[in-house]
Each structure stands twice: as C-alpha cells, then as structure tokens.
Amino acid sequence: MNRRYPPFLIGVLAFAYAFLYVPIVLVIVYSFNDSRLVSVWGGFSLRWYRALLENEQVLRAAWLSLRVAIVSATVATVLGTLAGIALTRMGRYPGRFLFTGMLAAPLVMPEIITGLSLLLLFVTLQDLIGWPSGRGALTITLSHITFCMAFVAVVAQSRLAAMDAALEEAALDLGGTPFRVTLDITLPLIMPAMVSGWLLSFTLSLDDLVITSFVSGPGASTLPMLIYSKVKLGLTPDINALATLIIVMVSICVGVAGWLMYRRPVPQRV
Amino acid sequence: MPDSPAQSPSSDAARRLPRPWDNPAQVPFIQIKGLSKRFDDVTAVNDVSLDIFRGELFAILGGSGSGKTTLLRMLAGFEQPAAGSIVIDGVDMTPVPPYERPVNMMFQSYALFPHMTVEQNVAYGLRKEGLPRADIARRVAEMLALVKLGSLGGRKPDQLSGGEQQRVALARALVKRPKVLLLDEPLAALDRKLREHTQFELMNIQDQLGITFLVVTHDQEEAMTLATRIAVMNAGRFVQVGTPAEIYEFPCNRFVADFFGTVNLFSGRVAGNSGDTLSFRADNLPGVICAPATTCQTGDEAWIAVRPEKISLSKAPPAGSDENVFRGMVWDLAYYGNLSLYQINLDGGHIIEVSVQNRVRSAQRVAEWYDEVYVYWGKQNSVVLRE
C-alpha cells in the first residue's frame, strides 16, 4: 500500500531524531579524526584508538569499570530475581502495594541523594564495625548492586506477573516440591528477563557517574569518572574514541536485552 | 406419543448402571465433609459435604462465582480450607500438600510447560516420582498412544492445535495414574465440533482407565452428557445433587429448573391437594393446573414448572380429558429443522414456550403466526416447586 505521510510530521520526526542523535554521531565521526584538534577534521585515522590502548590510566579505569559492572550485575540479578519472585508469588497480604512500590522507588530516587546516603552509610559502618574499610572498588560495587537490584526486580516482576500461575501449580500438582518447581519451571521461563536484567544492570553500572563519585575513594576511578575529569582539563581526541567504544558496548547490551524481552512472549494467563 | 407416568428417581430403570450412591453399604471414595473457604469477606465455599464413589464421572456445575473452582482447588491442595476435611480412599488429605496428593488436575488453560516438548511435559510427573528412565519412556509412550498423539512427542506446545494441547494436558494428568482426576472446564477452550468429539473421547478414556473423574464446568450441556452425577452449586453451596435425569426432570427449586434448559414457570397458590392430584391456581391464568400430589397445603405459595418439550400443541381442542388444557395464540415461532419452537400467549397474558418435534416431512407447520391454538400436558409433567 502506498501511504503518503504528511510532510509536517516527517519534518518534526526528523528534527527530533536529529536532536537526539547528531551529538552522538559527531562523537563517533570525530573519533576517527586524524587531527590533534578535536573540532577540526584532518582525515580518517585509527590513531586515537591505538593511543587508548597505550594509555595505562584508561586501561586501569576500564578494567575497574568492567569488574564492578560484571560483579554488581550478577549479584543484582540473583537478589533482584529472588525479590521479584517473592513479591509476585506471596499471594495477597497487607501492604503488598507498599512493598512493590518501595522496590521500584530507588529507580526514581535522585542519584545525588542515593550517593549521599550510601556514602553516609559506608562512613558510619566503618566507624562502627570497621567494614568496609576505606572507599574504593568494594563500596562502588555495593552501591551499584543496590540500584541495579531494584531494576532487575522490576523486570523480573513484570515477566512473572504476565506468566500463567497455573504453570507452577501444574508442576506442584505433578509432584514437584516448591523448590524443584522454581528450578524446573519458574527460572527457565523468566530466564530471558534475568538475562536482560543482567545486561541492563551491566550497562547502568558501566555509565554511572554520580553515585560512583560519592562512594569511590583515592585510586579507584571508573571509566566515567576518568572521562569526566579529563574533560575538565580540556577535550582530547582519544576521549572520542573511548566514548565510541562505550556507545557500541551499551548499544549491544540494550539491544540484546530488548530482543530477549520481546522475542517470545510468556504464556499468558487466560 | 402418549405420555407415560413419570418415573420416580429411585426406580429409574432407564439407566442400568449400578448406582453406588443408593447403596448405604458402599464406602465413598471421596468424602468431603463440611468444607468451607473464605476470601476476605466473601464465603466462596460454605459448609459443603459430598460423597463421590469410585469410578464416577462427577460434575460440579455452577455459574461464575459459585465457588466451584475454589472447591476444586481445595481438592487439588492449592487452597487450604477454613473448615472441614477431604478424605480420599480412606486417607485424610486436608493437611497434605499438592505434590503429595494422589490427585492430578487438568487446568482450564492446560498449563503446558512451554519450554518442554510434549514428551517432557508428560514425563514430568513420573520424573518427580523418581522412576527408572525406561519405565518413564514406556509409560509416556503408552499414554500418548491412548490420547492419539503418538507421533507428536517431539513438538513444543506452541506447535500444537488447541485440541492437541488439550490431549497433552489430559495425558500429563493421567500418566501418574492418580486416584482422582480433576478437570477444570475441560472443553471450554475448544470449538463446538471438537467439543462433541472430545466429550465422547473423555468418557471412553475414563471407562478404559476406571479413574474417578471430577469435572467442574459452567456448561449444563457438558455436565449432562458427561456425568454420572451432577452437583449444582450456587453461592458456595450445593443446591441439588443427582443424576442428570433426576436434575432435569425433578429439579428441587426454580434455580435448578431454570439453570438446566428452558422451563415454563407459573407462580400461584395451591388450590387443593386430594388423592393423587394437586390443583394449582396460577396468577394470570384462567382455570387450574393439575400436578401430582405433594406435601403442599391448600393456600401455599408455589410454582409449577413445565418443560417446553412436555407440552403438546394443536389447533383443535384435544379429545378426552380437559385436564391442563389452555387456549392461546401463536406469538412467535422459530424453525430449527429438527424441531420448531413456539411462543404461545395464553389467555390471561402468560407467554409460554412449546417445542414441537418435526416428525413428518412437510413444508406445513402445525400452526402459523397468530393462529388460535390449544396447549396441553399430562399432569405428571407438572413439577411443583416450593422455592
């Protein structure tokens, strides 16, 4: 069918997408710039990518970011999934709405407040029990687990809520103990939600700057912190290359996560 | 066909099946005693008691919200009763969790595990029992052959049609050889042609295996054709328990009479009750309706129920007795091929429904719109209802 779209709508749409994506495209294009000056085109080159590989500081920050992201996404996926299962499968109890809401609240809490409160907590804990001693990779990971967990729980919960509860009942009826039923039926069916929760947590952890700045200590700089501090000293072209690498990684994670969530719908309740 | 006197339920010779429920020496297979369940402020099941016998195909029939599904879920163990007990084959099941009950359920949504093949679905229950691999494979194959799905064992549920999914669900529930099979609206998701076919298949399988079936349904036709006995449920209680014929021909109140098929109801008062005849004066109807004698007293408020197919229709007044003969006018008619349905506006303004079998091939009908007609029925076809 030949549909004619109103030119005005196309114009608005083009403007909106340009607004969103032109800056990102510029970063990517200039990452291949041969020139030393950030805003002057000097021909195509991969020299800034090569420079990145030789930059000890960048590599150390990237390695820390990756470690933090992998550990916190994994722990958050386990805890968040369990929380999601508990909240959806406990049936009706007083205060259910409150608990469900409270699990999602960290998602909309201003990061500056989350960061500040976590910093306070870590300082108090150190005074009281001596753990965690000082701030660094451990405190960053713990903080990332807290906000990623809320995210995974919400994703797992929505998948569980859409799943026919009769599936679990059928398995119980056929002789599976509640623990076996969770392993045999529930977990395989919400696995896509868990994987996509993991990928999104990984992404969130990888880009977090505000909370991380609050809870990190001397010598523990993540990639976003490093970029931010470098930009304060003036833009260098290798930052563009680094940004491009991060964009590619995040796009892959978010794309796979979205595909997993919408690829095959769970069997719906009748 | 001349009307013969109605058989009382206890001497129903038409069904030559053994009737264990009439034998006091027979021990019930499932005994439900004083079972109740409340959800917040709603009493879903209210002090229900029921005996079901081995090999029965028992149907619990009720509208939505009648408590029938809650009762079924208590039998499966998914809901804990607030009071009462469930005994199956002499063992009190009330405290037993669902995974240890000798009961399996076929869910309305079928609840097939989407990440497993048909074979894995059917084998799940046997694997949880810890049977040897070879035994599992043999029993799964047998069961799939029984439900005629032998060649589809490797498919995933979403590659099956609705009827095939239904049979997988049945096979999965039967493979553990449960003492009781619970079926929640087993045919509701199938289209009409498939339903009729599946209905007979279900009865055949039940016959072959001898497992006690307990079906929950809202469809009175399904209950009547499938079941040995039916319990009609309303507002958490059983209104009437009996064979399909007992419930259809001898309903205990207006709710049951109306729930099963169509019925013409006359409200009024008992005018006399002598010998073997009860005479009844209906509101808005000249003359009296005759019915078999009951324990009613003269002057009692009551209702007379008459089924449309029990009423005869003719254009001339019937010869002989003038008992239960009323004059009226054809108000509306519908032709169904095998039968015609007439709405007759009786003198006095009461509109009743009469169904006439089209027994002779003819383009002519017994009566046409606005014809004056007479309707009549034998007094044994009048059912006296007190509530």
Interface residues (C-beta under 8 A of the other chain):
Chain A: D164 A166 L167 E169 A170 A171 L172 D173 L174 G175 G176 T177 P178 R180 D184 I185 P188 L189 V266 P267 R269 V270
Chain B: A76 G77 F78 P97 P98 Y99 E100 V103 N104 M105 F107 Q108 S109 A111 L112 F113 P114 H115 Y124 G125 K128 E129 R172 A173 K176 A189
